[in-house]
Amino acid sequence: MALAEKIQAPQVPDLPTASWTNGYRIGQDVVMSGMTGHPATRQAAERGEPLGAYDQTLVVLKKLEALVTAAGGHRHNLVKTVVYLTDIADKDEVGRARRDFFGAHTPCSTLVAVQALVFPELCVEIDAWARLDVDLREAKPLSSKDN
């Protein structure tokens, strides 16, 4: 049986009152809870400078990267994301943030429109999976002769 190790990342602390864990490393797999831009989104909204979808996406991706790094990996170990948007019209801004963050080596992704997230200023939530023994920068096309 694989050992589950709770990931501890100072940039993404587990809240003492939370009923979830931010992430686990299970062998070479890293499984992460949905991340949002909170508390940065709340602080920006209180200043009267709310973060849009692009900026929220970058905050979230950096949180996911912090968790993967704490598990012993890096951003290019992220192999799958699920993006939840409160306004599907923000999909282009999310896509731009993903391209800026990952470059040409983007993970698989699902995009879902939802009615709301936990706080009203949030417009993006992302959960993710990573494999520490995979680097998407080294991915190559699977040819039909390989099947």
VMD Tcl script that draws the C-alpha trace (Angstrom):
set ca {
  {0.00 0.00 0.00}
  {1.33 3.46 -0.92}
  {2.03 5.90 1.88}
  {-0.02 9.13 1.85}
  {2.04 12.13 2.95}
  {0.31 15.40 3.80}
  {1.92 18.28 1.92}
  {3.01 21.24 4.03}
  {3.60 24.46 2.06}
  {4.01 27.80 3.87}
  {2.46 29.64 0.90}
  {-0.66 27.46 1.18}
  {-1.19 26.68 4.86}
  {-3.81 24.20 5.97}
  {-6.35 26.09 8.04}
  {-6.84 24.72 11.57}
  {-10.63 24.88 11.15}
  {-10.67 23.29 7.67}
  {-12.47 20.06 6.97}
  {-10.10 19.28 4.06}
  {-6.40 18.94 3.33}
  {-4.70 21.04 0.66}
  {-2.73 18.16 -0.79}
  {-1.30 14.68 -0.44}
  {1.66 13.01 -2.04}
  {0.86 9.34 -2.64}
  {3.87 7.68 -4.19}
  {4.60 9.71 -7.33}
  {1.09 11.20 -7.42}
  {0.20 14.57 -5.95}
  {-3.50 15.25 -5.39}
  {-4.58 18.79 -4.52}
  {-7.81 20.34 -3.33}
  {-9.45 23.12 -5.27}
  {-7.48 26.34 -4.80}
  {-8.76 29.90 -5.06}
  {-7.11 33.30 -4.92}
  {-8.31 33.86 -1.35}
  {-7.09 35.75 0.71}
  {-5.43 37.90 -2.00}
  {-8.80 38.34 -3.72}
  {-10.45 39.53 -0.51}
  {-7.63 41.99 0.23}
  {-7.76 43.40 -3.32}
  {-11.56 43.75 -3.16}
  {-11.30 45.59 0.16}
  {-8.84 48.04 -1.46}
  {-11.37 48.60 -4.24}
  {-9.09 46.87 -6.75}
  {-10.72 43.47 -7.36}
  {-8.65 40.84 -9.13}
  {-10.00 39.70 -12.48}
  {-9.92 36.18 -13.87}
  {-6.39 36.50 -15.28}
  {-4.86 37.62 -11.98}
  {-6.90 35.17 -9.91}
  {-5.78 32.33 -12.17}
  {-2.11 33.25 -11.71}
  {-2.54 33.38 -7.91}
  {-4.15 29.94 -7.96}
  {-1.54 28.41 -10.27}
  {1.23 29.70 -8.00}
  {-0.49 28.04 -5.02}
  {-0.65 24.75 -6.92}
  {3.00 25.14 -7.86}
  {3.89 25.74 -4.19}
  {2.15 22.50 -3.21}
  {3.85 20.49 -5.96}
  {7.22 22.02 -5.05}
  {6.70 21.12 -1.38}
  {5.99 17.56 -2.55}
  {9.35 17.49 -4.36}
  {8.33 18.55 -7.85}
  {7.76 21.58 -10.08}
  {5.05 23.18 -12.21}
  {5.67 20.90 -15.19}
  {4.69 17.89 -13.08}
  {1.08 19.18 -13.11}
  {-0.70 16.86 -15.55}
  {-4.40 17.66 -15.07}
  {-6.46 20.61 -13.87}
  {-10.15 21.28 -13.46}
  {-11.01 24.98 -13.71}
  {-14.26 26.28 -12.25}
  {-15.43 29.70 -13.51}
  {-18.34 31.77 -12.30}
  {-18.50 33.48 -15.72}
  {-17.67 31.37 -18.76}
  {-16.84 34.60 -20.63}
  {-13.61 34.64 -18.53}
  {-12.32 31.52 -20.30}
  {-10.00 33.49 -22.58}
  {-8.37 35.28 -19.63}
  {-7.91 31.96 -17.84}
  {-6.39 30.50 -21.00}
  {-4.00 33.44 -21.31}
  {-2.91 33.03 -17.68}
  {-2.34 29.29 -18.23}
  {-0.22 29.97 -21.32}
  {1.79 32.62 -19.46}
  {2.33 30.27 -16.52}
  {3.01 26.96 -18.29}
  {4.33 28.13 -21.64}
  {3.93 25.53 -24.37}
  {3.70 22.64 -21.89}
  {0.13 22.86 -20.59}
  {-1.50 20.07 -18.61}
  {-4.77 18.42 -19.59}
  {-7.68 20.52 -18.39}
  {-11.43 20.62 -17.90}
  {-13.29 23.94 -17.76}
  {-16.62 24.15 -15.96}
  {-18.99 27.08 -15.44}
  {-20.45 27.20 -11.93}
  {-23.04 29.44 -10.32}
  {-20.85 30.61 -7.44}
  {-17.72 29.94 -5.41}
  {-17.29 30.15 -1.64}
  {-16.72 33.95 -1.52}
  {-18.41 36.48 -3.81}
  {-15.15 38.07 -5.06}
  {-13.90 34.71 -6.38}
  {-14.35 33.89 -10.04}
  {-11.82 31.04 -10.47}
  {-11.10 27.81 -8.60}
  {-8.73 25.11 -9.82}
  {-8.00 21.64 -8.57}
  {-5.11 19.62 -9.91}
  {-3.18 16.39 -10.10}
  {0.54 15.97 -10.61}
  {2.95 13.12 -11.24}
  {6.44 13.67 -9.87}
  {7.95 11.22 -12.36}
  {6.51 13.12 -15.36}
  {7.82 16.35 -16.87}
  {5.48 17.76 -19.51}
  {8.41 19.63 -21.10}
  {9.59 16.19 -22.26}
  {6.22 15.10 -23.67}
  {6.25 13.91 -27.26}
  {3.49 12.92 -29.66}
  {2.25 9.36 -29.46}
  {2.44 7.95 -32.95}
  {0.01 5.34 -34.24}
  {2.87 2.85 -34.56}
  {3.42 3.08 -30.76}
  {-0.04 1.60 -30.06}
}
mol new
graphics top color blue
foreach p $ca { graphics top sphere $p radius 0.5 }
foreach p [lrange $ca 0 end-1] q [lrange $ca 1 end] { graphics top cylinder $p $q radius 0.2 }
display resetview
